[in-house]
Amino acid sequence: MNVLIPLARFFPSGQTSHVVDLAGALARSGVRVTLVHSQPGDPACPGPDEYRPLLAGTGVAVLSHDLAAGLPDEVPEPDVVHAHSTLDFPLAERLARRHGAAFVVTVHGLGCGRMLAGASLARADAVIAVGRRVAADVAGLAAGRVVVIENGVDTDRFHPPAGGPRPRGRTPAGEEVTVLYAGRVDGERRAGFRELMRALAALSRHRRVRAAVLSDRPPGVPLALLAGLRVSLDFPGWLVDPSPVFRTSDVVVGCGRVIREGMASGRPCLLLGRSYRGLVFPAALDPTRGHDFSAGGRERPPSAGRIAADLLRLVRDRDLAARLGAQGRAYALAHLSLAEAAVRTAALYEKVRR
């Protein structure tokens, strides 16, 4: 089966990571995948070069071509055209119809049906929603054609550090604690990020703290929040493969895909986005109800006091931190697998291919 995946922008985001990881997993499962940077002439649409090392050896063909001009000669006739960005929906639909292929879209967030992309959703052969809330949001446009396939995490790449968990008991007072925040620091999440920085400042009264921030832009933290405190701030930027940073962190903070990657890495996680939902307890998760790690509501506004209390609880109780990390890893292996997401996606392709 030949699958064409157009992507207009390989910009730093969980969505791009999802597309690249899924393409690789599909190829490893036997699907012939061509991943095309579909708008190479637009300076606002960065290309795939940074992501090529992740796809090396998977069998995914990666190229840049203006698909508005049609498919290049080296691309096999597609059985399925699978679009992920609203920038690609109309073009992907035209290509699918022109080549007699199935037209599949993945919706990554809320509100897509209220955009111009809604017309494409209404005509798609299948719509993949990354969660139940997203599925409900587009159900009216694609009744009977919406399938929930959640983001999967590469549990071979995201794994616990060698040597197992740290020794049990309390973290010694002089020992440094590394807290990783991964994700955007945009208008929606900036308030939560500032509360996290205040929480780290409070934590530094008890332990030395290193904050690692993986984001698409400098965090813009006022130095007054950290001045004179035992907090060091590392900003390596957005990493195409952040898995080594996850493994060397004591706690992972973020939402969405970040929580899945943190669990797979065997790290205790705090769910922070526009709201703060606290520690993630894997034993309390129910795979039959799906996994909503979005933290996008406003019902629990971020609070530095609550975040600091949860962080201090983890550093004072390494048994709890180790238990949450081990349970998260086991849960990710059982329920958050990228390989399983690829199997389900390929099965959907077979169902709708013409």
VMD Tcl script that draws the C-alpha trace (Angstrom):
set ca {
  {0.00 0.00 0.00}
  {1.30 3.44 -0.98}
  {0.54 6.35 1.33}
  {1.26 9.99 0.57}
  {1.55 12.34 3.58}
  {1.80 16.02 2.63}
  {2.96 18.48 5.27}
  {3.17 22.18 4.52}
  {5.21 23.19 7.57}
  {7.74 21.17 9.54}
  {7.53 23.69 12.37}
  {8.52 22.95 15.98}
  {5.41 21.31 17.41}
  {3.96 18.13 18.77}
  {1.96 17.86 15.55}
  {5.11 17.69 13.42}
  {6.61 15.13 15.80}
  {3.41 13.09 15.53}
  {3.52 13.10 11.72}
  {7.21 12.16 11.53}
  {6.95 9.42 14.16}
  {3.79 7.97 12.61}
  {5.35 7.95 9.13}
  {8.32 6.00 10.46}
  {6.17 3.52 12.36}
  {3.93 2.95 9.33}
  {6.98 2.29 7.16}
  {8.38 -0.16 9.69}
  {5.05 -2.01 9.60}
  {5.30 -2.49 5.83}
  {3.42 0.52 4.45}
  {5.22 2.42 1.68}
  {5.21 6.03 2.90}
  {6.16 9.19 1.02}
  {6.40 12.30 3.22}
  {6.32 15.48 1.15}
  {7.08 19.05 2.20}
  {4.21 20.42 0.17}
  {4.95 24.17 0.16}
  {8.74 24.48 -0.22}
  {8.52 27.89 -1.89}
  {6.91 29.56 1.13}
  {9.52 31.00 3.55}
  {6.95 30.65 6.35}
  {6.88 26.87 5.80}
  {10.14 25.30 7.06}
  {11.24 22.03 5.51}
  {12.03 18.54 6.80}
  {15.84 18.58 6.94}
  {16.06 18.54 10.74}
  {13.81 15.50 10.85}
  {15.64 13.39 8.27}
  {17.94 11.70 10.85}
  {14.91 10.38 12.74}
  {13.57 8.82 9.55}
  {16.87 7.42 8.32}
  {16.62 3.68 7.93}
  {12.83 3.54 8.28}
  {12.14 3.40 4.54}
  {10.16 6.66 4.48}
  {10.83 8.66 1.31}
  {11.22 12.34 2.24}
  {11.17 15.08 -0.38}
  {10.16 18.68 -1.00}
  {7.84 19.44 -3.90}
  {5.11 21.95 -4.65}
  {2.20 19.52 -4.78}
  {-0.03 22.16 -6.34}
  {1.83 21.28 -9.54}
  {1.02 17.58 -9.11}
  {3.01 14.58 -7.94}
  {6.66 14.30 -8.95}
  {7.59 11.32 -11.11}
  {9.41 9.48 -8.33}
  {6.34 9.31 -6.08}
  {4.33 6.10 -6.52}
  {0.64 6.31 -7.32}
  {-0.98 6.73 -3.87}
  {-3.66 4.47 -2.45}
  {-4.21 6.91 0.42}
  {-3.50 10.62 0.85}
  {-3.32 11.43 4.56}
  {-3.26 15.10 5.60}
  {-2.58 16.44 9.09}
  {-2.44 20.21 8.65}
  {-5.38 22.39 7.69}
  {-2.95 24.05 5.26}
  {-2.87 20.75 3.37}
  {-6.50 19.64 3.54}
  {-7.77 21.16 0.24}
  {-4.65 20.16 -1.71}
  {-4.67 16.63 -0.28}
  {-8.32 16.25 -1.21}
  {-7.65 17.33 -4.80}
  {-4.70 14.95 -5.11}
  {-6.71 12.05 -3.70}
  {-9.59 12.61 -6.10}
  {-7.25 13.09 -9.07}
  {-5.46 9.80 -8.39}
  {-8.44 7.76 -7.21}
  {-7.01 7.47 -3.70}
  {-8.72 7.54 -0.34}
  {-8.66 10.92 1.40}
  {-7.89 10.70 5.15}
  {-7.33 13.57 7.57}
  {-6.14 13.69 11.16}
  {-7.54 16.43 13.39}
  {-5.08 17.38 16.11}
  {-7.07 19.96 18.07}
  {-10.38 21.59 18.81}
  {-12.03 24.09 16.52}
  {-10.95 22.58 13.21}
  {-14.56 22.12 12.07}
  {-15.23 25.83 12.53}
  {-12.44 26.75 10.13}
  {-12.47 26.63 6.34}
  {-11.15 23.08 6.70}
  {-14.63 21.98 7.73}
  {-15.58 21.42 4.07}
  {-12.70 18.98 3.65}
  {-13.69 17.12 6.80}
  {-17.20 16.72 5.44}
  {-15.86 15.05 2.29}
  {-13.04 12.96 3.78}
  {-13.28 9.19 3.51}
  {-12.15 8.96 7.13}
  {-11.33 11.43 9.89}
  {-8.87 10.46 12.62}
  {-9.26 12.36 15.89}
  {-6.40 12.25 18.39}
  {-8.81 12.14 21.33}
  {-12.46 11.87 22.31}
  {-12.99 15.57 22.81}
  {-11.63 16.25 19.34}
  {-13.85 13.49 17.91}
  {-16.93 15.04 19.50}
  {-15.94 18.44 18.12}
  {-15.97 17.23 14.48}
  {-18.63 14.52 14.71}
  {-21.30 16.71 13.16}
  {-19.23 17.19 10.01}
  {-18.13 13.59 9.53}
  {-20.82 11.44 11.11}
  {-19.91 7.77 11.01}
  {-16.44 8.45 9.62}
  {-14.60 9.61 12.75}
  {-12.16 7.21 14.40}
  {-10.20 7.97 17.57}
  {-6.53 7.01 17.32}
  {-4.53 8.67 20.04}
  {-0.96 9.88 19.73}
  {1.50 7.07 20.23}
  {4.95 7.36 21.78}
  {8.05 5.57 20.53}
  {8.84 3.50 23.61}
  {12.14 2.34 22.11}
  {13.40 5.92 21.84}
  {11.73 7.23 25.01}
  {12.84 4.88 27.76}
  {14.09 5.09 31.35}
  {17.78 5.79 32.01}
  {20.16 2.89 32.35}
  {20.75 1.82 35.91}
  {17.17 2.12 37.10}
  {15.67 4.58 39.61}
  {17.61 6.58 42.14}
  {18.16 5.23 45.66}
  {15.11 5.22 47.90}
  {14.36 7.74 50.63}
  {14.57 11.52 50.70}
  {16.59 13.43 48.14}
  {19.65 14.83 49.97}
  {19.36 18.55 50.59}
  {22.49 19.38 48.56}
  {21.51 17.33 45.53}
  {20.34 19.07 42.37}
  {16.83 18.36 41.06}
  {16.25 18.66 37.32}
  {12.77 19.71 36.24}
  {11.97 19.54 32.53}
  {9.34 21.74 30.92}
  {8.61 20.86 27.30}
  {6.12 22.66 25.07}
  {5.20 26.05 23.75}
  {5.32 29.17 25.90}
  {2.58 30.99 24.02}
  {-0.31 33.20 25.07}
  {-2.33 30.26 26.38}
  {0.47 28.66 28.40}
  {2.55 31.63 29.48}
  {0.66 32.11 32.75}
  {1.19 28.47 33.68}
  {4.86 28.66 32.78}
  {5.37 31.72 35.00}
  {3.68 29.90 37.88}
  {6.02 26.96 37.30}
  {9.03 29.28 37.49}
  {7.71 30.71 40.77}
  {7.23 27.15 42.03}
  {10.85 26.31 41.13}
  {12.00 29.40 43.00}
  {10.10 28.14 46.05}
  {11.55 24.64 45.61}
  {15.06 26.08 45.48}
  {14.76 26.99 49.16}
  {14.91 23.24 49.82}
  {17.01 21.87 46.93}
  {19.24 23.15 44.16}
  {17.12 23.26 41.00}
  {17.97 23.04 37.32}
  {15.15 23.96 34.96}
  {15.44 22.58 31.42}
  {13.07 24.30 28.98}
  {12.43 22.71 25.58}
  {10.39 25.22 23.62}
  {10.14 26.89 20.23}
  {10.99 30.30 21.65}
  {12.98 31.74 24.57}
  {10.86 31.54 27.72}
  {11.27 35.22 28.57}
  {11.40 34.58 32.31}
  {11.95 37.76 34.32}
  {15.34 37.33 35.96}
  {13.86 38.71 39.17}
  {12.00 35.41 39.55}
  {15.29 33.53 39.74}
  {17.79 36.12 40.99}
  {19.66 35.05 44.06}
  {18.01 31.65 44.13}
  {19.54 28.26 43.46}
  {17.83 27.84 40.11}
  {19.80 27.39 36.90}
  {17.89 27.76 33.64}
  {18.87 25.79 30.53}
  {17.22 26.62 27.22}
  {18.42 24.25 24.47}
  {15.46 25.29 22.32}
  {13.23 22.90 20.43}
  {14.89 19.50 19.96}
  {13.81 17.15 17.20}
  {14.76 14.24 19.46}
  {14.32 15.32 23.10}
  {14.47 11.79 24.52}
  {17.96 12.17 26.10}
  {16.77 15.24 28.05}
  {13.74 13.32 29.31}
  {15.99 10.53 30.59}
  {18.23 12.92 32.53}
  {15.36 14.79 34.19}
  {13.86 14.02 37.58}
  {10.40 15.42 36.83}
  {8.63 16.18 33.52}
  {6.14 19.06 33.30}
  {3.88 19.77 30.33}
  {0.77 18.51 28.60}
  {-0.37 16.41 25.67}
  {2.38 14.47 23.96}
  {4.91 15.56 26.61}
  {3.12 13.55 29.29}
  {3.14 10.42 27.11}
  {6.86 10.83 26.47}
  {7.55 11.48 30.13}
  {5.67 8.35 31.18}
  {7.48 6.26 28.56}
  {10.77 7.65 29.92}
  {9.89 6.45 33.41}
  {9.64 9.97 34.84}
  {6.98 11.28 37.25}
  {4.88 13.89 35.45}
  {3.00 17.08 36.30}
  {0.16 18.02 33.95}
  {0.44 21.75 33.23}
  {-1.02 23.71 30.33}
  {-3.56 26.48 30.46}
  {-4.74 24.74 33.64}
  {-2.88 22.69 36.25}
  {-4.12 19.18 36.90}
  {-1.37 18.02 39.24}
  {0.59 14.79 39.45}
  {-0.19 12.09 36.92}
  {-1.02 8.84 38.70}
  {-0.78 6.07 36.07}
  {-2.57 3.56 38.30}
  {-5.67 5.80 38.22}
  {-5.81 5.99 34.41}
  {-8.45 3.99 32.55}
  {-7.55 3.06 28.96}
  {-11.20 2.37 28.14}
  {-11.99 6.06 28.73}
  {-9.13 7.41 26.63}
  {-6.38 9.76 27.72}
  {-6.92 13.49 27.95}
  {-3.60 15.09 28.78}
  {-4.57 18.43 27.27}
  {-4.91 20.61 30.42}
  {-6.60 23.15 28.19}
  {-9.50 24.21 30.40}
  {-9.67 27.11 32.81}
  {-11.31 25.28 35.68}
  {-8.01 24.73 37.53}
  {-5.84 27.81 36.97}
  {-2.12 27.21 37.54}
  {-0.91 27.97 41.04}
  {2.74 28.22 42.05}
  {1.82 26.99 45.51}
  {0.19 23.79 44.22}
  {2.97 23.12 41.73}
  {5.66 23.67 44.37}
  {3.86 21.38 46.82}
  {3.74 18.56 44.26}
  {7.40 19.04 43.32}
  {8.48 19.07 46.95}
  {6.43 15.94 47.58}
  {8.37 14.15 44.82}
  {11.84 15.26 45.91}
  {11.12 14.39 49.54}
  {9.69 10.98 48.67}
  {11.87 9.23 46.12}
  {9.88 6.03 46.64}
  {6.80 7.83 45.31}
  {8.76 9.31 42.40}
  {10.22 5.92 41.49}
  {6.82 4.23 41.76}
  {5.11 6.80 39.53}
  {7.95 6.52 37.02}
  {7.80 2.72 36.89}
  {4.02 2.70 36.64}
  {4.13 5.32 33.88}
  {6.61 3.26 31.87}
  {4.51 0.11 32.22}
  {1.36 2.01 31.27}
  {3.01 3.56 28.20}
  {4.17 0.14 27.01}
  {0.68 -1.29 27.42}
  {-1.53 1.57 26.23}
  {0.39 4.44 24.58}
  {2.45 2.59 21.98}
  {3.33 4.23 18.67}
  {3.47 0.80 17.04}
  {-0.13 0.11 18.05}
  {-1.24 3.50 16.72}
  {0.44 2.68 13.40}
  {-1.29 -0.72 13.23}
  {-4.68 0.90 13.77}
  {-3.93 3.61 11.21}
  {-2.88 1.05 8.60}
  {-6.05 -0.95 9.27}
  {-8.11 2.19 8.63}
  {-6.25 2.74 5.36}
  {-7.16 -0.78 4.25}
  {-10.78 -0.14 5.12}
  {-11.15 3.02 3.05}
  {-8.72 2.47 0.17}
  {-10.43 2.34 -3.21}
}
mol new
graphics top color blue
foreach p $ca { graphics top sphere $p radius 0.5 }
foreach p [lrange $ca 0 end-1] q [lrange $ca 1 end] { graphics top cylinder $p $q radius 0.2 }
display resetview
